[in-house]
């Protein structure tokens, strides 16, 4: 009997030693695939035309990676107007920032948030195009929210360049399920929506990554130019 128990213990020990390393190897391989399959979104901005007080900006958002991704489109601001969120760069006031992204909830009215965006799924190799009109007098928008409520003017002569920023979210199963349930015309997102991400629950704002475009020169102290 003792010999039988010893033999059984030896078999169990062998199985455990074989299974545990295999499980660890699978976990490491899975983690590696997550890093390798990270969404790759590129943004290219160019001036279509420029005249006194008006710039037409063409924006190309392209998925150059191997996995799909969700990108933010169709922002709606606090005043219910539509278009990209407008601000100046926090470190360079001569750069106008056009944003298609999620923001934190309105700090001045935390229980009433009229802002929203939509999410567009980009498969590998596909792209999304936007044409933005920047006309002066230009005002910033809400969002983004500053330390004090309200918007401000952006003088044309102070502007030297423009940059585009786009929010990108990974195609997680929980997010795809949420997007599928939110059908037109109820397909708007505030960023406060929460989904399962691994073993945690996070808001869409928390899992968003911001991708920036090239910086485009739009100086108004130069002669009128047209895009080639």
C-alpha positions in Angstrom: 0.0 0.0 0.0 2.8 2.4 0.9 4.5 1.7 -2.4 1.3 2.5 -4.2 0.9 5.8 -2.4 4.4 6.7 -3.2 4.0 6.0 -6.9 0.8 8.0 -7.0 2.5 10.9 -5.3 5.3 10.8 -7.8 2.8 10.9 -10.7 0.9 13.9 -9.2 4.2 15.7 -8.7 5.2 15.1 -12.3 1.8 16.4 -13.6 2.0 19.5 -11.5 5.6 20.3 -12.6 4.5 19.8 -16.2 1.2 21.8 -16.1 2.4 24.9 -14.1 5.2 25.9 -16.4 2.9 25.4 -19.4 0.3 27.8 -17.9 3.0 30.4 -17.2 4.3 30.1 -20.7 0.7 30.6 -22.1 0.2 33.7 -19.9 3.5 35.2 -21.0 2.7 34.5 -24.7 -0.7 36.1 -24.3 0.8 39.2 -22.7 3.2 39.5 -25.5 0.5 39.3 -28.1 -1.4 42.1 -26.4 1.7 44.4 -26.7 2.4 43.3 -30.3 -1.2 43.9 -31.4 -1.5 47.4 -30.1 -3.6 49.7 -32.4 -1.5 51.8 -34.7 -3.4 55.0 -35.8 -1.7 57.7 -37.9 -3.1 61.2 -38.4 -2.2 63.5 -41.2 -3.5 67.1 -41.5 -3.1 69.5 -44.4 -4.5 72.9 -45.3 -6.9 72.6 -48.3 -7.2 76.4 -48.6 -6.6 79.5 -46.6 -8.1 83.0 -47.0 -8.5 86.0 -44.8 -10.2 84.6 -41.7 -10.9 81.1 -43.0 -8.9 77.9 -43.1 -10.1 74.6 -44.5 -8.2 71.7 -42.9 -8.3 68.2 -44.2 -7.7 65.4 -41.7 -6.9 61.8 -42.6 -7.1 59.2 -39.8 -5.6 55.9 -40.9 -5.2 52.5 -39.3 -1.7 51.4 -40.3 -1.6 48.5 -37.8 -2.8 44.9 -37.9 -5.7 45.1 -35.5 -8.9 47.2 -35.6 -9.4 50.3 -33.4 -12.2 52.7 -32.4 -11.6 56.4 -33.1 -13.5 59.3 -31.8 -15.7 61.3 -34.3 -18.6 63.8 -34.3 -18.0 65.7 -31.1 -20.9 67.7 -29.6 -19.9 70.6 -27.3 -21.5 72.1 -24.2 -23.5 74.6 -26.3 -24.8 71.7 -28.4 -22.9 72.8 -31.5 -21.0 70.2 -33.5 -17.4 70.1 -34.7 -14.0 69.5 -33.2 -13.2 70.8 -29.7 -11.0 73.9 -30.1 -8.3 75.1 -27.7 -4.8 76.4 -27.7 -1.9 74.3 -26.7 -1.2 74.5 -23.0 2.5 75.2 -23.6 2.3 77.1 -26.9 -0.5 79.6 -27.3 0.3 80.1 -31.0 -0.8 76.5 -31.7 -4.6 75.9 -32.2 -5.6 72.4 -31.2 -8.5 70.6 -32.9 -9.6 67.7 -30.8 -11.8 64.6 -31.5 -11.6 63.0 -28.1 -13.2 62.2 -24.8 -12.9 64.5 -21.8 -13.5 64.3 -18.1 -17.1 65.1 -17.0 -18.0 68.8 -16.8 -16.7 70.0 -13.4 -19.2 72.8 -13.2 -22.3 70.7 -14.0 -21.2 67.1 -13.0 -24.7 65.7 -13.2 -25.7 67.2 -16.6 -23.4 66.5 -19.4 -24.6 67.5 -22.9 -21.3 66.7 -24.5 -20.8 63.6 -26.5 -18.9 61.8 -29.3 -19.4 58.8 -31.5 -17.0 55.9 -32.1 -16.0 54.7 -35.5 -14.3 51.4 -36.0 -11.4 51.4 -38.3 -10.2 48.1 -39.7 -6.5 47.6 -40.6 -5.7 49.5 -43.8 -8.8 51.7 -43.7 -9.1 55.4 -43.0 -11.5 58.2 -42.0 -11.5 61.7 -43.4 -12.7 64.9 -41.9 -12.7 68.5 -43.3 -12.7 71.2 -40.6 -13.5 74.9 -41.1 -11.6 77.2 -38.8 -13.0 80.7 -39.2 -12.1 83.9 -37.3 -13.2 85.3 -35.0 -12.4 81.9 -33.5 -13.4 80.9 -29.9 -12.3 78.0 -27.8 -15.0 75.5 -26.9 -16.2 73.5 -23.8 -14.8 71.0 -23.5 -12.0 71.2 -22.8 -12.8 72.7 -19.4 -10.4 75.2 -17.8 -10.2 76.1 -14.1 -13.0 78.7 -14.8 -16.1 78.2 -16.9 -16.5 79.9 -20.2 -14.7 80.3 -23.6 -12.2 82.8 -24.9 -11.3 84.4 -28.2 -8.2 83.3 -30.2 -6.8 86.3 -32.2 -6.0 85.4 -35.8 -2.6 87.2 -35.7 -1.5 85.1 -32.7 -1.9 81.8 -34.5 1.1 80.2 -36.2 0.0 76.5 -36.6 -2.7 74.0 -36.0 -2.5 70.4 -34.6 -5.2 67.7 -34.6 -5.7 65.2 -31.7 -7.8 62.1 -31.9 -8.9 59.7 -29.2 -8.2 56.0 -29.9 -9.7 53.1 -28.0 -8.8 49.4 -28.3 -11.4 47.0 -29.7 -12.2 45.1 -26.5 -15.0 42.6 -26.4 -16.8 44.6 -23.7 -16.5 47.8 -25.7 -17.7 46.1 -28.9 -20.7 44.8 -27.0 -21.5 48.4 -25.8 -21.1 49.9 -29.2 -23.4 47.2 -30.7 -26.1 48.0 -28.1 -25.9 51.8 -28.7 -27.6 52.0 -32.1 -28.4 55.1 -34.1 -29.7 57.6 -33.0 -28.6 56.6 -29.5 -25.0 55.9 -30.3 -23.4 58.8 -28.5 -20.8 58.4 -25.8 -19.8 60.8 -23.0 -16.7 58.9 -21.9 -18.1 58.1 -18.5 -19.4 54.7 -19.7 -17.7 51.9 -17.8 -16.7 48.5 -19.2 -14.7 45.5 -18.1 -11.0 45.8 -18.9 -9.3 42.6 -17.8 -10.1 42.2 -14.1 -11.0 45.9 -13.6 -13.8 48.1 -14.6 -12.8 51.4 -16.3 -14.4 54.3 -18.0 -14.0 54.9 -21.7 -12.1 58.1 -20.9 -9.6 56.0 -18.9 -8.7 53.6 -21.7 -8.5 56.3 -24.4 -5.1 57.1 -26.0 -4.6 60.4 -27.7 -2.8 60.4 -31.1 -1.5 63.7 -32.5 -1.1 64.8 -36.1 1.7 66.7 -37.7 1.9 70.4 -37.0 0.5 72.5 -39.9 1.6 76.1 -40.5 -1.3 78.6 -40.9 0.2 82.0 -40.2 -2.2 84.8 -41.0 0.5 87.4 -41.4 1.6 85.6 -44.7 0.1 86.2 -48.2 -3.0 84.2 -49.2 -2.2 80.7 -50.3 -4.0 77.7 -51.8 -3.3 74.1 -51.2 -1.8 72.3 -54.1 
